[in-house]
Amino acid sequence: MSALGSGMATVAAPLYVASRTDDPLIVSAGAAVAWLPWLLFALPGGVLVDRVDRRRLMVVIDWVRVAVLMVLAAAMVTDRAGVALLYAVLFVVNTGEVVFRTVAQAVVPAVVPRSRLERANGWLGGGTQVMQNMVAGPLGGFLFVVAPAIPFGVNAGTYALSAVLVGLLAGTYRGSLEPGRRRSVRAEVAEGFRWLLSQRLLRTMTLLIGMLNITLTAALAVLVLLATDRLGLGSVGYGTLFTCIAVGGLLGSAVGDWLVAAITATWTIRVGLLIEAGLHLALAASRSAVVVGLALFVFGVHSALWNMVANSLRQRLTPPALLGRVGSTNLFLAAGGNCVGALLGGVVANRFGITAPYWVGFVVALVVIAVTWRVFDRATVAAAYASGSAPAAPETPASVA
């Protein structure tokens, strides 16, 4: 539900800014508001997740977001909401999202049996995909036309519902860092980072996510130009390309646990790397909208499966005391890759041509495959599944008050 509200606000925010100003600098500042919290607060947020009761932290974050969004909605109703207020509220909301996503990943292995982690992560990813990428877009745009305040008010309502539902989880979910053992934030971040570097499998996957996010975001940053200049698509066709990714992601989330069990996590990862290379090759070489749409659909399936396996492996292997910091390090590197890729995509395309970012992505993917293929051998991944550090949750769902 909170993904639905977030998606509507994501659509409504730039529409509101555009209704107030046509200054490109002010409009583009929205991207900084979206990404800056990930770079500033991901790592210290992981320390917080490992220090406090994780369920209570999620509830507090949701209610804070409810409060600031209601202030924004009220200001819009009274026509007192400027762009500065909108960006300030979105900065608070996105900061909460950074910590909330970290703590949510840390809570999953405490409430889901280890044998069902893939299914749980798949359902979470699928639900987010449907609500945020397929339902929220058109609904948010429609509600904004009715009244600009409505999408933000609905977003506040979804966060309130999320707070209530999370609050109904019985039990405590405190991180394992006891007050007497606490050190500086910097020292605790470093502890999580050192542990991650000592784990060959998780270290490789985390670095892969950061590196591949650079080339992927660079590719998507100029996709609108590729769609119009090479594929001859209009705005509807361009939007359809992203729908292909969303539909593929939904399918991958729905059948992911079965598919991973059938072909093993090792080949899920390896085939996924091949798909990454194939996507960039299709975008670079093809002038067919059908081929590009199919490639994006297959990429959507792969993306869902990759996230499912990566999250499950991290939750299996990471000690409970480090789940927040290890998860936040992963999110920090992923967000950093997104920021770098968004900048490089335009620079490379402007200097070397519209297809240049895709050829670069193809070459990088081939190098990654050659370097990491043996890291993900069947014995290593199977051992990780069999001997995870995190204690298994009971083989029954978490009780709800």
C-alpha positions in Angstrom: 0.0 0.0 0.0 2.8 2.4 0.8 4.3 1.7 -2.6 1.1 2.8 -4.2 1.1 6.1 -2.3 4.8 6.7 -3.0 4.3 6.0 -6.7 1.4 8.5 -6.9 3.5 11.2 -5.1 6.4 10.5 -7.5 4.2 11.2 -10.5 2.4 14.2 -8.9 5.5 16.0 -7.6 7.1 17.0 -11.0 3.6 17.9 -12.3 3.1 20.3 -9.4 6.6 21.8 -9.9 5.9 22.2 -13.6 2.6 24.0 -12.8 4.6 26.5 -10.7 7.7 27.1 -12.7 9.3 26.4 -16.1 12.9 26.9 -14.8 14.8 23.7 -15.8 17.2 24.1 -12.9 14.3 24.1 -10.4 12.6 21.2 -12.1 15.8 19.1 -12.2 16.4 19.8 -8.5 13.7 17.2 -7.9 16.2 14.5 -9.0 18.6 15.6 -6.3 15.9 15.5 -3.7 15.2 11.9 -4.8 18.8 10.6 -4.7 20.6 12.7 -2.1 19.0 11.0 1.0 20.3 7.6 -0.3 23.9 9.0 -0.4 23.7 10.9 2.9 21.7 8.5 5.1 22.0 5.0 3.8 25.1 4.1 5.9 24.2 5.8 9.2 20.6 4.5 8.7 22.0 1.0 8.7 23.6 1.6 12.1 20.3 2.9 13.5 18.6 -0.3 12.2 21.0 -2.5 14.1 20.6 -0.4 17.3 16.9 -0.2 17.9 13.7 -2.2 17.8 13.2 -2.5 14.0 9.4 -2.9 14.1 9.0 0.3 16.2 11.4 2.2 13.9 9.3 1.3 10.8 6.2 2.6 12.7 7.8 5.8 13.7 9.1 6.5 10.2 5.6 5.9 8.7 4.0 8.3 11.2 6.6 11.0 10.5 5.9 10.7 6.8 2.2 10.9 7.5 2.7 14.2 9.4 4.8 16.0 6.8 2.6 14.9 3.9 -0.5 16.1 5.6 1.1 19.5 6.1 2.0 19.6 2.4 -1.6 18.5 1.4 -3.1 21.2 3.7 -0.8 23.8 2.2 -1.8 22.8 -1.3 -5.5 23.0 -0.4 -5.0 26.6 0.9 -2.7 27.5 -2.1 0.2 28.1 0.2 2.5 25.3 -1.0 5.6 26.5 -2.8 8.2 24.4 -4.6 10.5 24.8 -1.6 8.0 23.3 0.8 7.3 20.4 -1.6 11.0 19.6 -1.9 11.5 19.9 1.8 8.7 17.4 2.4 9.9 15.0 -0.3 13.4 15.1 1.2 12.0 14.0 4.6 9.9 11.4 2.9 12.8 10.0 0.9 15.0 10.0 3.9 12.4 7.9 5.7 12.3 5.6 2.6 16.0 5.0 2.8 15.9 3.8 6.4 12.5 2.0 6.0 13.7 -0.1 3.1 16.9 -1.1 5.0 14.9 -2.1 8.1 12.3 -3.9 6.1 15.0 -6.1 4.5 16.4 -6.8 8.0 13.0 -7.8 9.4 12.1 -10.3 6.7 14.4 -13.2 7.9 13.0 -12.7 11.4 9.4 -13.3 10.3 9.8 -15.7 7.3 11.2 -19.2 7.5 14.5 -19.6 5.6 12.9 -22.0 3.2 10.4 -19.3 2.1 12.7 -16.3 1.8 12.7 -16.4 -2.1 8.9 -16.5 -2.1 8.6 -13.7 0.4 11.1 -11.5 -1.4 9.4 -12.3 -4.7 6.0 -11.3 -3.4 7.4 -8.1 -1.8 9.0 -7.2 -5.1 6.0 -8.1 -7.1 3.6 -6.1 -4.9 5.8 -3.1 -5.2 6.2 -3.5 -8.9 2.4 -3.6 -9.5 1.5 -0.8 -7.1 4.3 1.6 -7.8 5.0 1.1 -11.5 1.7 -0.1 -13.0 -1.1 1.3 -10.8 0.3 4.5 -9.2 1.3 6.2 -12.5 -2.0 6.6 -14.2 -3.9 6.9 -10.9 -1.6 9.6 -9.6 -1.9 11.6 -12.8 -5.7 11.4 -12.7 -6.0 12.4 -9.1 -3.6 15.3 -9.6 -5.9 16.6 -12.4 -8.8 16.4 -9.9 -6.9 18.3 -7.2 -3.1 18.5 -6.7 -3.4 17.8 -3.0 -5.1 14.4 -3.4 -2.1 12.2 -4.4 -0.2 13.5 -1.4 -3.1 13.0 0.9 -3.6 9.5 -0.3 0.1 8.9 0.1 -0.2 10.0 3.8 -3.1 7.6 4.2 -1.1 4.6 2.8 1.7 5.3 5.2 -0.8 5.4 8.1 -2.1 2.1 7.0 1.4 0.7 6.8 2.2 1.9 10.3 -0.9 0.2 11.7 -0.2 -3.1 9.9 3.4 -3.2 10.9 2.5 -2.2 14.5 0.2 -5.3 14.7 3.2 -7.7 14.3 3.7 -9.4 17.7 7.1 -9.7 19.3 10.2 -7.5 19.4 12.7 -7.1 16.6 15.5 -5.3 18.3 18.9 -5.3 16.6 21.7 -7.2 18.4 23.8 -4.1 19.2 23.6 -3.7 23.0 24.0 -0.2 24.5 27.2 -1.2 26.2 28.8 -2.4 23.0 27.9 0.7 20.9 30.7 2.7 19.4 30.7 5.7 17.1 28.6 5.6 13.9 31.7 5.6 11.8 33.2 2.6 13.6 29.9 0.6 13.3 29.6 1.4 9.6 33.2 0.3 9.1 32.5 -3.0 11.0 29.6 -3.8 8.6 31.7 -2.8 5.6 34.7 -5.0 6.7 32.4 -8.0 7.3 30.9 -7.6 3.8 34.4 -7.3 2.2 35.4 -10.6 3.9 32.5 -12.5 2.3 33.5 -13.4 -1.3 30.0 -14.2 -2.6 28.2 -11.2 -1.0 31.1 -8.8 -1.8 31.0 -9.8 -5.5 27.2 -9.4 -5.7 27.3 -6.0 -4.0 30.0 -4.7 -6.3 28.2 -6.1 -9.3 25.0 -4.3 -8.3 26.9 -1.0 -8.0 28.8 -1.4 -11.3 25.8 -2.7 -13.4 23.6 0.0 -12.0 26.0 2.6 -13.6 25.6 1.1 -17.1 21.9 0.4 -16.6 21.0 3.9 -15.4 23.2 5.4 -18.1 21.2 3.4 -20.7 17.8 4.3 -19.2 18.7 8.0 -18.9 18.8 8.4 -22.7 16.2 5.8 -23.5 13.7 8.5 -24.4 16.1 9.8 -27.1 16.6 6.2 -28.4 12.8 5.7 -28.5 12.1 8.8 -30.4 15.2 9.1 -32.7 15.9 5.4 -33.6 12.6 3.6 -32.9 10.2 6.3 -34.0 8.1 6.1 -30.9 5.9 8.8 -29.4 5.2 9.5 -25.7 2.8 6.5 -25.5 5.3 4.1 -27.1 8.1 5.4 -24.8 5.9 4.7 -21.8 5.1 1.3 -23.1 8.7 0.4 -23.0 8.7 0.9 -19.2 5.5 -1.1 -19.0 7.4 -4.0 -20.6 9.9 -3.9 -17.7 7.1 -3.7 -15.2 5.2 -6.6 -16.6 8.4 -8.7 -16.8 9.2 -7.9 -13.2 5.7 -8.9 -12.1 6.0 -12.2 -13.9 9.4 -12.8 -12.4 8.1 -12.1 -8.9 5.2 -14.4 -9.4 7.1 -17.5 -10.5 10.5 -16.6 -9.2 10.7 -19.0 -6.2 9.7 -21.9 -8.5 12.1 -20.9 -11.2 15.0 -20.4 -8.9 14.4 -23.8 -7.4 14.2 -25.4 -10.9 17.4 -23.9 -12.4 19.3 -23.2 -9.1 20.4 -19.8 -7.8 23.8 -20.3 -9.6 22.2 -20.3 -13.0 19.7 -17.6 -12.1 22.7 -15.3 -11.5 24.7 -16.5 -14.5 21.8 -16.3 -16.9 20.9 -12.9 -15.5 24.4 -11.6 -16.4 23.9 -12.9 -19.9 20.6 -11.1 -20.1 22.2 -7.8 -18.9 24.6 -8.1 -21.9 21.8 -9.0 -24.3 19.7 -6.0 -23.2 22.5 -3.6 -24.0 23.2 -5.3 -27.3 19.6 -5.1 -28.3 19.3 -1.5 -27.4 22.5 -0.7 -29.2 22.0 -2.7 -32.4 18.2 -2.9 -33.0 15.9 -0.4 -34.7 12.9 -2.6 -34.0 10.6 -1.4 -31.2 9.3 -5.0 -30.8 12.8 -6.3 -30.2 13.6 -3.6 -27.7 10.3 -4.1 -25.9 11.0 -7.9 -25.7 14.5 -7.3 -24.4 13.2 -5.0 -21.7 10.5 -7.5 -20.8 13.1 -10.2 -20.4 15.2 -7.8 -18.4 12.3 -7.2 -16.1 12.0 -10.9 -15.4 15.7 -11.1 -14.7 15.7 -8.1 -12.4 13.0 -9.6 -10.2 14.9 -12.9 -10.0 18.2 -11.2 -9.3 16.8 -9.1 -6.5 15.1 -12.2 -5.1 18.3 -14.3 -5.0 20.5 -11.4 -3.9 18.3 -10.4 -1.0 17.8 -14.0 0.1 21.5 -14.7 0.0 22.3 -11.6 2.0 19.6 -12.4 4.6 20.8 -16.0 4.9 24.5 -15.2 5.3 24.5 -12.0 7.3 24.5 -12.2 11.1 21.4 -10.5 12.6 23.6 -7.9 14.3 24.9 -6.7 10.9 21.8 -7.0 8.8 21.0 -3.3 8.9 24.6 -2.1 8.1 25.2 -4.7 5.4 21.8 -4.0 3.7 22.4 -0.2 3.9 25.9 -0.7 2.3 24.3 -2.5 -0.6 21.7 0.3 -1.0 24.4 2.9 -0.8 26.5 1.4 -3.6 23.3 0.8 -5.7 22.2 4.4 -5.3 25.8 5.6 -6.0 25.8 3.6 -9.2 22.4 5.2 -10.2 23.8 8.7 -9.6 27.0 8.1 -11.6 25.1 6.4 -14.4 22.5 9.2 -14.7 25.3 11.6 -15.3 27.5 9.5 -17.6 24.6 8.4 -19.8 24.0 11.9 -21.1 27.7 12.8 -21.3 28.6 9.6 -23.3 25.6 9.9 -25.6 26.3 13.6 -26.3 30.0 13.0 -27.2 29.9 9.6 -29.0 26.3 9.2 -30.2 23.0 7.9 -28.8 23.9 4.2 -29.0 27.3 4.7 -27.2 26.0 4.1 -23.7 24.5 0.8 -24.8 27.7 -0.4 -26.4 29.7 0.6 -23.3 27.1 -1.3 -21.2 27.5 -4.4 -23.5 31.3 -4.4 -23.1 31.2 -3.9 -19.4 28.7 -6.8 -19.0 31.0 -9.1 -21.0 33.9 -8.2 -18.8 31.8 -8.8 -15.7 30.7 -12.2 -17.0 34.3 -13.2 -17.7 35.6 -12.0 -14.3 32.8 -13.3 -12.0 31.5 -16.5 -13.8 33.4 -18.8 -11.5 32.6 -16.9 -8.4 29.0 -18.1 -8.7 29.7 -21.8 -9.1 27.1 -24.2 -7.9 29.0 -25.5 -4.9 29.7 -22.1 -3.5 26.1 -20.9 -3.8 24.7 -24.2 -2.5 27.0 -23.9 0.5 25.7 -20.4 1.1 22.1 -21.6 1.0 22.9 -24.5 3.4 25.0 -22.7 6.0 23.7 -19.2 6.4 24.7 -17.3 9.5 21.3 -15.9 10.3 19.1 -18.0 12.6 16.1 -19.4 10.9 12.7 -18.1 11.7 10.0 -20.6 12.9 8.4 -22.5 10.1 5.2 -20.7 10.7 4.3 -17.1 9.8 4.9 -14.3 12.3 1.9 -13.9 14.6 -0.2 -10.7 14.3 -1.8 -9.2 17.4 
